Amino acid sequence: MTSSEIFTPAHEENVRFIYEAFKPIDLSDLKRRSTQDAKKS
């Protein structure tokens, strides 16, 4: 990869999706965080 490469938002989403798909995801932690954020607002 070179620093001159340009990534589109769609490409970034794909990379993020693949990254998330291949690492363990603590869904309960994500849910807990999102509910805390909802209560704050």
Secondary structure by P-SEA (a helix, b strand, c coil): ccccccccaaaaaaaaaaaaaacccaaaaaaaaaaaaaaac
